Amino acid sequence: MNDAYTKIYDFIGAINKEVYKNLRQRCEAYLPNFENPETFNVLTALLARQATLMTEMASSPSILNGHSAPLFLRAMADVHITFAWILIDPDTRAKQYIEHGLGQTVLIIDQKKLGLESANEKDKQKIEEAIEGLTAWVDFQKANFLVNVNVGSWSGENTRNMAIDAGLKGFYDHVYTPFSQCVHSTWHHVGQYNSRPSESPFTRMFWEANIADRSFDIWNLHLAAKYLDKTFDAFDEKILHRKPSSEMDKWIYDEIQTRFVSTEEGK
């Protein structure tokens, strides 16, 4: 392994360690209310989800480009809006969040049962095992037949309205919406990253299929750290009732400067 790869993977290890430390400290500081376990379960799970997206992104250097990084960054924006919206009324909305998730699982179970009828013998066992596992997961939390199935939005609102309610309209406009272009493969994204005008003057009106530059850009991790900070800070302020204290953004910025930028400038 050459020096460049060694530096990158050393950095990945450091990021993972720092993220896990910050996650663990917050979860350990949170004293749950035993009358509302759903609130504790949902908020800590969403913190872990945000940390997972950050570490998975950091652990996959090849995706740190304009083609793939927005997929993770948009997911992190989604988690933050969901998290912030739940924090407005955590006890009620955490239950709502879980109930919808259980309902979606029941719906998936029913769809798999229907699929059994036409499945070949080779696939039936795997489908039956999946049904059994999902059913056990639901039943552990609530009797399957008591679960309400809601095929709409879990919150009853679209993401834009959730963001507005949580005071995140600017975040929605400047982060969630732009990165959604990549997720949904709109022309805004595909036209820039997977197509280009023909170089021939005779076929100028026809664009060519293209895969744009996939250069590694480590600063995508700096963006991810900003969104992780937002979620950790919201938890600090609203749940732990303390001054927001997450500094992953600053930590990653300083690490990039020390590990990569300073080295390049010294050449």
N, C-alpha and C positions, 0 to 999 in steps of 0.2 A: 504494500500500500504506500503510495507516494505521500509527500508532505502535505499537499493540498487536501487529500482525502482524510489524512490523520487529523488535521486541524478541524475539518468539518465535523467528523464523528466525535471528536473530543468536545466540540461545542454542543452537539446534540445531547451527549451525556450530561453536560452541565445544565442545559435547559431543562431536561427531564427532572433532574434532581431538584432544581430550584422551583419548578412548577409544583411538583409533588409536595415539597416542603410547605409551600404557601397554602395549598389545598388542605393538607393535614392540619395545619395550625388553625385554620378557620373552622373546620369540622369539629375539632376537639374543643374549641372555645364556645360552640353552640350548645346550650343546654336545652334539650327538647321539652315541649309541653306534652305530657303523657295523655292529655285529653284530646290532643290534635296531632297524632303521630304523622299524619299525611303531610303536614307543613314541613316538618323536619326531613321527611323522606324525599319530598320533591325538591326542596331548595338545595339540599346537599347533593342530590343526584344531578341537578342542573349545573352546580359548581363543578362536579366531577366530569360532566359532559363537556363543559367549556375547556377544562384542563386537558381532557382527552384530545379534543380537536387541536389544541395548541401543540401537544407533544407528538401527535400523529403527523401533523404538518412538519414539525421540526425534524422528525425522524425519517422524512422522505424528501431529501434534498432535490431530487429530480422533478418534483412538482412545484418548486418555487419559481414559477414563471407565469406569464400572463394567461396561459391556457388553463392551468389547473389550480393555482393558488386561490383565485376568486371563489372556487367551489367551497373551499374550507373557510375563507373569510366571510362569505355570505352565510354559511351555516353558523358561524360564531356570532354574526350580527343577529341572526334569528334567535339564537339562544338568549342573547342579552335582552332583546325586546320581550321575549316570553318571560324571562326572569323578572324584569323590571315591572311588567304588567301584573304578575302574580304578587309581587311585593306590595301592591296597592291594597290588597285585601287577602293576605296570605292564607289564612285558615279556610276561607271559602273557595278561593281559586285553586289552591293545591288539591282539594277534593275534586273539584271540577276537572282539573288536568288529569288526575288519576282515573276518574270515571270514564272520561273519553278514551283514554288509552286502553282500558279494559274492554270497552265496547268495540274498539277497533280490532282487538285481539279476538274477541268472540266472532266478529264478522269474518276475519281471516280463517278461523277454525271452520266456520260453516262453509266457506268457499273451498277449503281443502277437502271437507267431507263430500262436497258435490264432485270434486275432481277425482275422488276415489272411484266413482262409477265408471269413468272412462280410462282410468290409469291402467297401464300394463302391469303384470305381476312383478316385474323388476322394480317398479317405482312404488308400488303399494305399501311395502313395508316402511320405506322412508317417510311417506306421507303419513302413515298411521303413527309412526314415532313422533313426527312433528306435531300432530294433533294431540297426542298424549302429553307431550311436554308443555305445549301452550295451554292446554286445559288445566294442567296441574298448577301452572304459574298463575292463571286467573283464579282458580279455586282457593289458592293459598291466601288470596287477598279478599275475595268476595265470591259467594256461591254463583256459579256460572249463570243460573237461570234468573238471578236478580240483577244482572248487569244490563244497563240501558245501552242500546246501540244508537249512536248519533253519527250520521254520515257527514254532518257539516263540520264547520270549524269548532275546535274544542272550546274556544273562548266565547263563541257567538259573535265574534268580531273578526274583521280582516286584519292583517298585520299592520297596515297603515294606521287604522284606528287604534289598535293596541299601542303603537308607538306614540301617537298623539296623546292618548290617555296617560302614558307614562312619562310625558315630557321629553320624548325622543324624536320629535318630528325632523329635526336637522339630521340626526343620526340615520333615520330612515331614508331621507332624501339623498344624503351624500355617501352612504355606505351600503345600506341594504339594496336600494334600487339599482345602483351601478353594477354591483356584483351579481344581482339577479339576472342581468343580461347574459352572463356566462352560463349560469345554471339552466336557463331556459333556451339557450342557443338562439337568441334573437339575432337579427341581421346586424344590430349594433356590435355584437361580439363576433359573430361568424364572418361578417363582411370585412372585419379588420384582421382576424386571425386565421381564417380559412379560405380567403378569396382575395384576388388582386386583379387589377386591370391588365388586359393583354398588352404585351410589349409591342405587338405589331400594329401599325396604324390601320391596317385593313380589317382587323378584328377587335378594334378598340372597344366596341360596345359589348363584347363578350369578356367576362371575367374568368380567370383560371382558378381551378382548385389549388389551394396553397396551405402549407403548414408554416405559419410565421415563426420567427426566431423563438427558440425555446431556452434561451440563455437563463442560467441560474441567477436569481436575484435574492440575495440573503435578506434584503430589507423587507421582504414580505413577512418575515418573522417579527419585525418591529411593529408592523401593522397588527398582526395577530396578538402581540403582547398588549397593545393598546386596548383591544376589545376584551382581553382577559382581565386587564386592570379594571375596566368599567364594571364588569360583573362582580369581581372580588370587592371592589369599592362599594358597590350598591349593597352587598351583603354586610360589609363592615358597618355601614351607616344605618341601614334599616333593621338589621337583625341583631348584630352585636352591639349596636348603639355606641359606636366609637368612631373616631376620626378615620376616614378612608386611608388605608395604609399600604395598598398594593403598589409595588414599584417595579413590576416585571418589565414595563416599557423602558424605564430608565436603565434597569439592569441589562436588558438585551442590547440597548443602544450602546452602553459602555463596553459590553463584551465584544460587540461587532467592531467597534472602534479599536479596541485593544488587540483583538485576535486577527483581524483582517485588514482594516483600513491603515492602521499604523505600520503594519508589515509591508503593505504595498507602497506606502509613501517612503519607506526606508530603503527601497530598492534603488 
